[in-house]
Amino acid sequence: MLDRYFKLAENGTTVKTEVLAGVTTFLTMAYIIFVNPAILGDAGIDKGAAFVATCLAAAIGTAIMGLYANYPVALAPGMGLNAYFTYGVVLGMGHSWQVALGAVFVSGILFLILSILPVREKIINSIPMSQKYAIGAGIGLFLGLIGLKNAGIVVDHAATLVGLGKLMSPAVGMAILGFFVIAILDYRKVPGAIMISILGVTVLGIALGLSKFGGLVSAPPSLAPTLLQMDVKGALSLGLLTIVFAFLMVDLFDTAGTLVAVAPRAGLMNKDGTLKRLGPALVADATATVAGAALGTSTTTSYIESAAGIRVGGRTGLTAVVVAILFLLALFFAPLAGSIPVYATAPALIFVACVMASSLAKIDWEDITEYLPAVVTAVMMPFTFSIATGIGLGFITYVVLKLFTGRAKDIHPVMAAVSLVFLIKFIVA
């Protein structure tokens, strides 16, 4: 039955290989069940409910991706987007987490519509590659700043805005240790490097008396504090439209980038370079975002960590189904998630930031009309503490440079229209 439904033989794989691939993918991304509740908790969301929402959103989205699109790709609340949700929209702009969830919900609905219609391809094609790379790198830098702050490595300073924290403090030392553990294990291609570091640093911290152990397993916490709590009406106000756009754009590029990256190795790319069953995959991703917002978590998106499972042979949706089942089983480890201290999760943010920043290397550094706007986009995200602001300033810079250097033909009409909207917002804000 499994062979017929997932076309295992046709894709040159077996049930055993798919299960192994699913376990591998889960191990590489399971850190999100510890990190996401910690980040959303800073926004005022109940951490227990956020833990449940994280597991359920990941399970639902991944199951749809496997059963509907037959892709060996897993989904979960996205890193960077959860940080923007908490530190940009809620703490930075002063909106309630209910309104922020509403913005995620609306962006998911729009993404679903764009996934059904061919509009999604036009939007993706309208954004120059340099800006796509810059957005990914900028989110990484934004995430890195948050990780450094949470670890205590970077602290606020009255004269210079930021300064170096006390590196000899126990918590900072544990965070630095965790970062190097992740980097070394990742270099050695050890599956689950981030999760191993998080759990290892947590155990060491408990042994040294730096934090307390709250237990291992229990019944899942209540989802009631976040279930259907999104404020859609508030999210549709004029002031939040750019936030909705930011969630939409980042999810769109993040998903497209992940699928394009894993497709060749998974045998999901046609000879002309297009992806097989791309429509169902995008619908699955968008549905996961809508479901996640309704449950109480930030944008759910496809994870590049899926490449780990594909590397060991995952080729079909059965891999994704295995990951979904494991996320459901993770629901019973809420006490363990609550025992994870911030100095154990901060290294994960810093490491992911380093990986995401590597996309800057793909930019054309010989063309100032390409690299300068890209730098503006990437740098302004952490410096303004806003992904949307970084995108807006980068887009405007790109259009202005192309326009006044005689290369207006490089500007896509959609790009020009979006930049104009951002310019108007900055003027009236």
N, C-alpha and C positions, 0 to 999 in steps of 0.2 A: 504493500500500500504506500509506504513512504517513498519507495523507488518510483512508483507511478506518479505520485503527486509532485514531488520535488525534482523528478527527472534525474535521479542520482547517476544511473548508468550513462545516460546521455552526456552528463557533465564530467564523467570520469572520476567519480567519487563513491564513497560507501558510507553507510550509517556510522560506522566506527570513526572514520575520518571526520565526518561532520560533527559528531559529538565532541571529539578532541578539539576541533577548531572552535566550537562554541565555548568550551571551558577556557581555552586560551584567550579568546576575545574578552570573556567576562573578567578574567583575572587582570587583564591589562587596563580595564576601565572601571573596576569595582570601587576604586577610590572615590568615585563620584557620590556613592551612598554615604560617605563620611564628610566629604568636602561641601557638597551642596547644602545640606541642612545647616552647616556652620555658617555659610555665607548668607543664606536666606534668613537665618536666625538674627543676624545683625540688622535686618530690615524690620524686625518685629514679628516675624512669622514664627509660630510655635514650632520648635525644632522636631518634636515627635511627629507632628503632622507633615512637616516638610520631608522627613525621612520616608514616611509612607508614600507621599506624593512622588518623591524621587523614584522609588522602587517601582511603583505602579505605572508611572509615565514611561519609564524605561521599558518595562515589561510589555505594556500595550503597544508602544511604538515599534519596538523590535519584533513583536509577534506579527503585526500588520506587515512590516517590511518583509518578513520571512514567508508568511502565508499568502500575501497578495502579490508582492513584487517578485518573490522567489530570489531575493538578494541575500548574500551572507553578510549583511551589514547590520550592526547594532546601533540603537539610539538611546540617548539619555539627555537630561538637562545639560545644555552646553556650557563649558567653561568660558569665561569671558562675558557671555550673555548674562550669567547669573550674577557676576560682579557688577556689570552695568546696571542690572535690575536693582541691586541693593545699594551700591555706593554711588551710582550715578543718578538714577531716577528717584529712589526713596530718600536716601540720606543727603544726596547732593542737591536735588531740586525740591525736596520737601513734600513730594507726593506720598500718599498712603500706599502701603503694599497692595491693598485691594485695587487701587487705580492702576498700579503697575501691572498687576495680574490681568486687569482688563485690557491694557495695551498689548500684552502678550497674546491674549485671546483674540483680539481684533486682528493682529498681525498674522495669526495662524489662519483665521478665516480668509483673509486676503491671499495668503500664500496658497491656500487650498484652491481658491478660485483661479489664481494664476497657474496652478499646477494642472488644472483641468483644461484651461485655455492655452493657446500657444504664446500668450503674452510673456510668460516667464522667460522664454528663450530670448525674446527681444530685449528684455530688461537686462539680462545677464550679458548679452552681446553689446549693449550700449555702454557699459562700464569698461574703460581701458584696462588692460592686464596690469599695468603699473599700479592702478588704484586698487585692484583686487588683491594684489600682493601686499600693498600698503595697509589695507584694512585688516588683513590677517595679522600682520606684524604689529600694527598699532594696538589691536586687542591684546596681543601678547604682552606688549610693554605696559599696558593698562593693568593687566593681570599681575605682571611682575611687581609693579609698584604696590599693589594691594598685598601681595605675598610678603614683600620686604617689610611693609608696615606691620602686618600681623605678626611677623616673626620678631619684630623689635629691632631689626637690623637698620632700618631707616626710621627716624623719628622727626617730629616737627621741630622747627627752630625759629625763634622770634626774628632773628636777623637774616637768615639765609633760606627760610621756608622749610628746608629739610636738612637733616644732619645725620651723622652716624650714631647708632645706638650703642649700648653697652655690650660689646661682644663677649665679655667675660661672664655675663649673667647666665645662669643655668638654662633658662628657656631659649635664649638666643643660641647658645652652644648646641642645644638639642636640635634646633631648626637647621643650623649649618651642617650638623652631622647628617640629618635626614636628607638634605640636598645632595651631599656627596654620595650617600648610599644609593640614591635613585640614579644619579649619573653613572656611577660605576656599574651597577647592575644592568642599566640600559645598554651601556657599551658592550657588556658581555652577553647581551640579548637574553636576559633572564625574564621570562614571562611574569607579569605582575610586579615589576620593579617598584612602581609607585605605591601599590598597596603593601608590599613587603616593608617598605620604608616607613609608611604610616603606622602599621601595626608594630614594627620593631621599635620605633622611637616611643610609641605609646607604652609598650611593656617596660622599656628602660626607664621612662619617666615615672611610671607607677612604682617600679622597684626602688627608685631614688627618692620617692616621696614627693615628687613634683606635681603629681596629679593622682586622682583616685579612680579605682576600678568600680564601675557601676553594674557589672554583671555581663553575662554573655548572651543568653537567649531569653525571650519572653514572648508573650502575645504581642502582635503589632499595636502601636499606639493608636489613638483615635485620629481619624482624618477630619472630624467635624470642624475643627478650627479653621480649616482652609477650603473645605469642599464647597464649590460654587460660590466662593466669596469674592470673585472678581467684579470690579465696578466698571462695567462696559460703558455706561453713560458718561462717567467721568473721563474715561480714556478717549472718548470721541470728541472732547472739547478741543478747540483750535490750538491751544497751547501744547497739547500732547501729540499732535499729528506727526511732528518730526520724530518723536520718540517711537511711535508706532512704525514709522518709516525705517528708523534705525534697526529695530528688532527684525523687521521684514527683510531689509537688505542683507544684514549680517547672516541671518538664517539661510537666505537664498544662496549667498556666496559660499557659506560654510558647507551646506549640503552639496551644492554643485561641485565644489572643490574635493570633498571627500569621495563622492561617487566617481568622479573622473580619475582620482588618484588610485582607487582600488579596482576599477573596472578592468584594466588590461590583465592584471595578474589573476583575476577571478574569471576571466573569459567572458566578460560582460560587454565587451566593446566590439562593434561591427567593423568591417574592413574600411568603411569610409570615416571611421573615427567617432561615430555616434554611439550612444549607449543603448543596449538592449533594454526594453521594458522601463525606460526612463520615466514615462508618465506615471505608472503605478508606484515607482519608488518615491517620486516627489509627492504624490498624494499621501503615501504612508507617512512621510516626514511631516507634512502639514497637519495631518490628522493627529499625529502625536503631540504637536505643539498645542492644538486646540484642547485635546484631552488633558495634557499636562497643566494648562492654565486653569481648567475647570477643577482639577484635583488640588492645585495649590502650589505649582512650581514654575520657575522661569522657563524660557524657551527650550523645548526638547528638539534635538537635532541629531543628524548622523555623526557617528564617531570615527575619526581616522584610525583609532585603535583597532578597528575591525580588520585592518591590514594584518594584524598579528595572527588572527585566526585564518585568514586567507593564505598567509604564508605557510601554515602547516597543512593546507589542503582543503579548506572550506570553500565550497563552490556554489552552494545552493541555500535556499531559505531555511533548510533544516538547521544550519549553523545558527541562524538568528533565533529560531524557535528554542534551541537549547539555552541560549543566552537569556531569553525572556523567562524561561522556567527558573533559571538560577537567580534572576532578579526577584522573582516571587518568593523563592526560598529565603532570600536575604531579608525579607520583611520581619523575620523572627529574630534578627540580630540587632534590634533597636538599642538594647542596653550597651552593647559593644560600641555602637556608633556614638552614643552619648558619652562614652568614656574617652573619646579621642580628643586630646587637647589641641589648641590652636597651633602650638609649636610643632605639632606632628603633621598638620595639613598645610601649613604655610609653605614648606619646601615643595609640595606638589604644585602649588600655584607658580612658584618661581621657575621650576623645571619646565612646566608647560609653556611658560612665557618665553623661555630660551628657545624651545622648539619652534614656536609660532614665529618668533622674530627672524628665523632663518629664511623666511620667504623674501626678505629684502634683497637677498643675493640674486634673485631672479629678475630684478629691475634693470633696465638699460641705463647704466651710469655714465653713458657717453652723451645722452640727450637730456639737457637741462629741463626741457618742457615735460619730460616724463619723470625724472627722479626728484626734481624739486617739489612738485605737488605731492608726490608719494611720501617724501620726508615730512611735509606739512601734515598730511593725514596721520601718519604713524606717530609723530611727536606730539601733536596737539591732543590726541586721545588721553594720554596719561597726564599731560600738563594742564588740561582743562577738566580732567576727571569726567570726560563724557565721550562716548563712542560717536554719538550723533554729531557733536560739535566737530570732532576730528574729521568725520566724513564730509560734513558741510564745508569746512574751510579748505579741505583738500580738493574737493570738486570745484569750488569757486576758483582756487588758484590754477587748477588745470585749464579751465575754460578761459580765464584771463590771459595766461601765457600763450595758449594756442592761438587765441584771437589776435593778439598784438605781435605775434612773431610770424604772421602770414600763413599759419597752418590751421585755419578755421575748419578745413575739410576733415580734420581729425576729430572734431567735436560731433558726437552723435546728438541728434535732436532731443532724445530723451535725457541725455546727460546735461544738455543745456537747460532744459526745463527744470530738472531737479535742482541744479545749481541756482537758478533764479529763485526758486522757492526758498532755498536755504538763505540766499542773500536778503530776501524780504524779511525772513524771520529774524536774522541778525540785526537788521535795521530797526525793526519795530520793537524788538525785545528790550 
